[in-house]
Amino acid sequence: MLKRRIFSVILFVCFIFQSLSLTSCGENLQKYSEYSFDLFDTVTSITGYEKTQDDFDKVSAQILDELAEYHRLFDIYKRYEGMENLCTVNELKDGEHRTVTVDKRIIDMLIYAKEMYYKTDGNVNIAMGSVLSIWHDYRTHGIEEPWAAELPPMEKLIAASEHTDIEKMVIDEAAGTVTLTDPQMKLDVGAIAKGYAVEMAARTLEEKGITGYVINVGGNIRTIGAKGNGEKWLAGIENPEGDEEKPYIEYLNLSGEALVTSGSYQRYYTVGDKRYHHIIDPETLMPSDRFLSVSVVCQSSADGDALSTALFCMTYEEGLDLIESLSGIEAMWQTTEGEVLFSSGFLNYTN
C-alpha cells in the first residue's frame, strides 16, 4: 500500500512538473518522456527535447542503463551475479565482514558520503544501517499489519547505535577495497544513493554535450541545461499538507540545477494515532519532528539529497548556518507548525 501511494504521488508530481515546465519547444525539437518503475524502489522519469523519438530513445536508454548500474551497485538488500555491491559489503562471513574489492563507483560514493558526514556534523551517516534496519523492519510490519504496528524498543535502538562509527568503514582507494571492521555495523545509503546516481548520469550527458533534459528519480530532480527553446524549467515544490487549492508551496526556475526535497509525508507508518516517518535523527534515534519538508536547490543532485536529509535532522538555526557557509546552495524549510523559512538566496530561483 505504501509503495503504491508513493508511486501515485510521484507520478502526480512528475505530471505537474512536466505540464508546468514543458511548453513550446524550439524549432525542429519536440518534447519526449520516458518512465521506469524498476530503479531505487521509486519512479524514474526522463524528459528531454530531441528532433526525433529515436534520438530521445537512445539518450533515455543510456540514462536508464547507467542508473540501473548504480542501482545494482548501491543495493543493500540484494546481491547480483558477478558483482560485489553494498549488499555483499554488509554481509557477514563467520561472524565478520570480509574485505571486499568493489567497483570504483562504489569507492567514490563512499568517499563522498564520508565527506558529507563531516560536512553535516554527522547528520547524514551511511553507517547508521544497524539503526535504520530496525526502523525499516518495524515500519514494514506496521504497514503490512497496521493493527499490530508498534515502535522499536529504545533499548534496541540504543544498542544498535553503538555500531554506527563511520571511521569503522575502512576504504583502501588504491586497492579498491572496503571493509567494515565492526561486525554489527551495516551501511545504508538511502540518504545519498538516488541523488548521487542522478548526478553521475547527468554529468555523463553534460560531458557528451547533451542538454535539454530533466532526470527525476523519486523527487531527486536534476536539470541538464535549459528547455529546448532556451527557457528555464519550472519545478514545483509539493505542499506536504496536501492542500488541493495550493498543491505547491513554491515554483522554481531551473537551468542546470538540482532540486531535492526530503519530507515526512510520504514514507511513514502509524502507531496509535501518530505517524512515524523514515528520516531518523542520529541523536534521538527517532524520526525527526521539526519539519514537514526540506528542499535544497544546488548544482549537484548528490549534494541536494545528502543536505536535505541532514537539514531535516538539524534545527533551523543550525541548518541555516550550514547552508549560508556553502557556495551556490540554498534551502527552504516548512516546519510542523506550517511556517515556511528560506535561506538568503533561495527566492532568487522563484523570479
N, C-alpha and C positions, 0 to 999 in steps of 0.2 A: 504493500500500500504506500509506504513512504517513497520508494523508488519511483512508483508511478506518479505520485504527486510532484516530486522534484522534476521528473521529465516534463510533465504538463506545464509547470511553472516556467521552466527554462525555455520550452518551445514557445510559450506565450511571449516571453521576453525577447527571444530571437525574432519572432514575427514583428513585434512592435519596433525593435531596433532597426530591422530592415525596412519596414514600411515608413518609418520616420526619416531614415538616413539615406535611402537609396531611391532617389527620384530620377530626374532626367540624366542621361548619360552623354558622354562626349560623342562626337561624330564617329561612326563605324564601331562603337563599343556598345556592348549590351551587358546587362546585369544577369549573373547566374548564381545559383546557390546549390549547395550540397550538404547533406546531413549524415551523421553517423551516430549510432547508439552503442557502439562497441568499445569506446575508449574511456578510461578513468571513471567508469561507473556513472557516466553522465551523458548529456547530449553534446555533440560537437556540431557546429555549423561553420561552413566556409562560404563566404560571399565574395565575389570578385567581378571585375569588368574585363571582358575579352571580346575579340572580334567574332569568335565563333564558340559554339558549345564545345567543340572538340578541343579548342585551345584551353578553355576553362577546365575541362575534364582532365587534361594532362596535368595542369598545375594542382588542382584539388587532389588528384590521386597521389602526387608527390607529397603534399602536405599530410594527407591521411596516412600514407606509408610511414613517414617519419614519426608522426605522433604515435602510431601503433608500435613502432620500435621502442620509443620511450615508455609507452605503457607497459610493455613486457619487461623492460629493464628495471623499472621502478616498482613493479608489482610486489607487494609484501605478502600476498595471500596465495599466490600460485607460481609454481616453477614451470619452466618451458624447456623442452628437449633441446639439448645442445647449447644451453645458455646458463651462465651464472648471473642471477639477478638478486634483488634485495631480499626476496624470499629465501634464497639459499644462504645469503649472508646472515639472516636471522636464525637459520636452522641450527640445532644442536647435534653434535655427534659425540657420544659417550659423555654427555653432560657438559660439553664445552663447545663454544663457537670455533670453527676452523678458520684458518686464514684463506680467504677466497680471492682468486685472481678474477677481476671483473673488467668489463668494458670501460674504456677511458671516459665515456659519457657518464657512467656512474661515479667514477672518481671525481670528475669535475663538479657534478651536482653535489656530492657530499662535502667537498671543499667549500663550495658556495654556501651550503646550508650551515656549515660551521662558522663561516664569516658572519652570516645573518644572526646566528645565535649570539655572538658577542656584540654585534651592532645594536641588537634589540635588548640587551641585558638579560638574555635568557628567556625572553617572552615568546620566541618561536624556537622550539627544541625538537629536532627529529629523533633525539634519543629518548623521548617520552613514550615509546611504544609499549612498555610494560604497564603504564598507567592507562594509556589510550585503548589498549586492547581490552582492559576490564570494562571501560565505559562502552566500547563497541559491543561486547557480549551482552551487557545489561540492556543497552538500547535496542539491540536486535530482538532480544527476548521480549522486551516491553512492547515493541511494535507488533510482533507476531502473536503475543498473548497479552493484550492490554489489561485484562482483568488481573493478571499476575505481575504487573510491572512493579519494579522496586529499584531503589538506589543501591549502588555498590556500597558495601560497608567501608566507612572511612579508614578503619584499621587496615583493610586490604589495600586501599589506595596508598596509604602512607608507606606500607611495606614495599609496594611496587615502586614508589618514588625514590627509594634508596638505590635504584638501579637505572638512573637517568643521567649519569655523568657523561657529557658528550666527549670528554677527554679520554674515555674508555673506548671510543671509536677510533682505532688506530689506522691511519691511512699511510701507505707507502706509495707515494705518487710515482717514483721511479720504477718500482716493481709492479705497479698496477694492482696492489692488493689492499684489502680492507679486513680488519679483524676487530671483533667486539670482545674485549678482554674480560668483561663481566658476563658470566654465563646466564644471568637473569635479565640482561639488557636486550631490548628489541628496538629496531628502527621503525619509525612511522613517518613517512614523508608527505602525508596528506596536506600539510600546510604549504608545501613547496612544489610538489611534483607536477601538477597541472600547469601552473604558471611558468615553471621552468621549461617544460616541454613546449608550450605555446611559444615562448620566447625563442627557443632554439629553431623551431620551424619557421618563425617569422624572419629570423636572421638569415636562414637559408634562402628565402625568397629575396631579401634585400641584397644578398651577395650576388644573386643572379640578375639583379636589376629589375625584378618584378615588383610592381606596385599596384595600387588599386584593389587591395584585398582586406578582408577582415576575417580573423580567426577567433572563434568564440567556443571555448571548452568549458562548459558548466559555469558560465558567467565570467570566466577569465578572458576578457576581450583585448585583442591586440590588433590595431590597425596598421597596415603596411602602406604608407603613403596616403594620398587623398583619394577621393572617388574618381571615377573615370572622366568626369567633366572638370576636375580640378577643385571641386568644392570639398570642404571638410565633412567628415561623417558626423551624424548626430546620434548620440547614445544616451539613453535614459537610465537613470539610477532608480531601481524599483522602490516603491514605498513599502517598507516592511510591515506596515499595519494593514495592507490590503485594501486601501480605500479606492473604491471603484470610481469615485469622482476625481480623485487625484492619484492615479496609479504610479506616477513617478514623482520623486522629490525634486530632482534637477535634471537638466539636459545639458550634455557636454559636447563641444565641438572638438573633434579629434582628427589628427593627421599625422600618423606615425607613432602615436602614444598608445599606452595600455591603460585599461580601466578594470580594476578588480574590486569586487565587493565581498566582504565576509559578513554573514548575517546569522541571526539566531532563529530565523523564521521559516526555514525550510527543512533542516535535518534535525529532528528532535523526537522525543517520546514524552509521554505524560505519566506522572506518578501522582495519584490523587487528583488534584485539580491544577497542578503546576507542570509547566513544560520544562524539560531539560535538554538543551541543545548540545551540539557536538564540539564546540570550541572550549577547551578545558584550560583554565588558568593554572599555569605551572606552580603558582604559590599556594592557592587554596585547594587545588586538585578537583575543583568543582567547575561547572560551566560558568563562565564569566557573566556577571549580571549587570554591567554598567550600560551596555549599548544594545540597540536592536540591529544596527548595521554600521560598518565602517567601510568607506570606499577610498581607494587610493588611485590617483592618476599620475603616471610617470612614464619614462621611456621604456622600461623593461617590465614585461608581464611577470617575470620571476620576482623582481622586487615588489611589485604590486601584491602578489599572492602572499609572500612572506610578511610584508609590512602590514597588510590589512589584518592578518591573524594576530600579529604582535600587538598592534594598536588596540585590538578588541580586548586584550588582556591587561592593558595599561590604563591608568587614569587618563582623563583628557589632558591634564596638565603635563603629565609625563610624555604622552604621545605627541602633543603639540611641540614640546621641546625637541623631541627626536626629529620630527618632520621638518621643523624650521632649521635644523642643523644640516639637513641634506639638500643638495642642489637638485633642482628640477623635479621635485617630488611634492605633491600636495595631497591633502586628505579631507574627508568630510565624515563627521560622526553624527549619528542620530541616537540620542540617549533613550533609556527606557521610559523617561518622562515625556518623550516626544520632541525634545529640543534638538535643533539641527545646528551643528557647530562646524566651523571651517578653519583650515589653515590659511595663512595670509594671502596665498596666490591662487587658491582653488577656484574662486569665482571668475578668474580670468578665462577659464575654459568654458564658461557659460555665455560669453559675449559673442 
